[in-house]
Amino acid sequence: MGVHEIILRVSFVAMLIKLAMATNHIVGGPIGGWDTNSNLQSWTSSQQFSVGDNLIFQYPPNHDVVEVTKADYDSCQQTNPIQSYNDGATSIPLTSTGKRYFICGTIGHCSQGMKVEIDTLAAQVSPASPVAAAPSIADSPMISIIPSAAPAESTVSSAESPEASSPLFEAQVESPTLSPMIPSTEFLAPSSPIAQHSQDVSASSTEKGNLQAFISIVLSLVVVFMAF
């Protein structure tokens, strides 16, 4: 799994958490509503509105909801309405920070207190933000496999050492003793330079083969870790 995919997944989880934590503010609730009998200014001061929350107006047919400018809010006018609603159950998402102003468009209702000023604040930073949850480079599976290169040096050094004991190497050393070319085991002739050179070449080929096999294993492990 790549770093970018991890960041995308964490961002998606953070978005789901944010949606789950969104608050639905029923205007005037729970002991009032969008009407002339509720103290809507007191209700507004008791609430905290954040980006992602929803403002919900519930009202009978003799009321409506009109979003207006600051000037029209102060004068209880709707000469230049931003948006009007009359469905009886209006849900308005708070998608950005700043103040928004709502009044009832029925004549006389705004002056009787049917008006709210909503000040939307920025949403709190979630602990599961992509920046905080992004894995460091040191935690990457590709980096964790790099230290395994150290055994490769150890293997090569061990194979090159004259004292190293390898089954293949021992077989080459003992082969002159078992050769049918030698007539007697009591007087063994020293190994010829040509035979010694052949043994060295064979040992070198064995070492190269072992090293290539080890490198193949390491590359296979890297591929497997990257697949996850």
N, C-alpha and C positions, 0 to 999 in steps of 0.2 A: 504494500500500500504506500503510495507516494505521499510526500508532505502536502502537496496541493489537495489531494483527495481527503486527507485528514482534516485540513482547514475547512473544506467545503462541508464535511459532515458535522464538524463542531459548530459551524455557522448555522447549519440547518437546525441542529438541536437547540442552539441559543434562540433562534427565531421561534421555535415551538414553545420554549419556556416563556419567552416574552408574551406570546399570544395567550398562554395559559394564565399569566399573571395580569393580563389586561382587566381593567375594572369597568363595569357598566354603572354609570352614575344616573340613577333615576331622579330626575329633577324634582326637588321638593320632598323626596322620600326620606325616611319611611313613614313619617307621620303627616305628610302633606303631599302636594302634587303641583302640577302646572295649572294653577287657578288663582283667583284673587284672594283666597282665604289663607294662603300659605305665606310664611315669611321667607321669601326666596333669597333675599340678601343674606339673612342669617344662615340659610342652608349652604349658600355658595361659600361663605367664609369658613365653614366647617369641613369643606372638601379639599382634596388635593388632586388636581387634574394633571395627568402625564400623557405624553405622546403614546398612542396606541390604545388609550381608553375610549369609551363610547359614552356619549351624552344622550340619554333617552327621555323623551317627552311623551307623557301619556295624558290624554285630554279628551273631552267630549266634543261634539260637532260645533258648539258655540265658541270654541277657541281655535287658534292656529299658532304656528311658530314662524317667525320672520327673523332672519339674520340680517342685521343692519350695520351701518358704520357707527363709529363712536359718536359723531354729531347727532345722528338720528336716534341713537340710544338715549342720549342725554335729553333730547327734546321730545322723545316718544313719538317720533315721526317715522313713516316708512315710504318716504318719497323716492328713495333709491335703494330698494331692497336688494340684498346680495342673493338671498335664496328664501323661498317661502315653502312651507309644508302645511298640509291640512289632512293628513291621513289618520290622525288620532293616536298613532304609535310611531313617533318619529325617532329614528336612531341616527345620530350624527357622529361619525368617527373623528377623533381629535388626532389629526395626522401631522401637525406641526406645532412648534412652540409659538407663544404669543397670545394676545387677547382676542376674544370673539364676543360678539354682542347679539343677544336674542331678546325679542319682545313678542307680546301677543298683538296681532294686527287688529283684533276687534276694538272698535272705538271705545276709549275710556279704560280699557283693561290695563294698558301699560302704565298709565298714571296711577292706577290702583295697586301697582306693585308687581304686575306680571312682566318682569324683565330680569335677565340674569347676565352678568359679565363673567365670562369664563377665561381664566388665565392658565393656559396650558404650559407646563414645564417639561423640560427634557426628561426622557425616561432614564431611570437609574441604570448604570452600567452593570450588565449581568456578569457574575463570576465566571461564566463559561464563555467569555469572549474569545474570538478566534485568535487574537494576539497572545492572550495568556495561555491558551490551550495548545498552541502550535508547538510541536516537539522540537527540541533543539537538535542541531546537527549531530551532536555527540550521541543522541538517542537513536539515530537512524540505523536500520538493520545493516546497511552497506558499510557503515563505519565499524560496527561491532565485529565484522568478520575480518577486518584488516589485521588485528593482532595475531591471527592464525598464521600469518606469513612467517613468524618467528620460528615455529617448528621446522619450516622448510630449510632455513639456514642450519639448524641443528642437525637435520637429517643429512644435508650435504656434507657438513663438517665430519659427521660420524662416519659417513661412507668413505671420505677421503683419508681418514686417520689410518695409519698402518696397523693400529691395534684393534680396529673395528672388526667384529666377527659377524660375517654375513654367511648364510647357508650357501649362497652361490659362490662366494669367495673361497670358502673352505673346500668346496667341491673341486674348484680349479687347482688348489694347492695339493690336494691329495691325489689328483688324477695321475701324476707321474708314477706314484707308488704302485697303482693298480694297472699300469700299462703293460700289455704283454710283450712290448718291445724290450723290456729289461730282463736279461737272462737270470739274474740272481738278485736276491733282496739283501745280501750281505754287503755288496759293494755297489752302492748307488752312485751313479755319475751325477755331478752337479748339473743343474738345469742350464741349458744353453741359452744364450742371449735371445735367440729367436723365440724359444718357448716362453721366456720371461716376458718378452715384448707382447706375445700373444695373450698371456695372462693379463697384462696391464690393459691391453685393448679391450678384453672381455670385461674386466672389472669396470673400466670406464663406461662401456656400453650399458652395463647393469646399473651403474649410478645414474646415467642419463635417463634410463627407462624408469627407475624409481622416482626421479625428480619429475619427469613428465606425468607419471601417474598421480603424484601428489598435487601437482598444479591442476590437473583435471578434476580432482576431488574438490579442491578449493573453489574452482570456478563453478562447479555444480552446486556447492553450498550457497554461493553468492546468488545464483539464479533462483534457488529455492526461497531464500530470504526475501528477494525482491518480489517474488510471486505473492508473498503474504503481505 
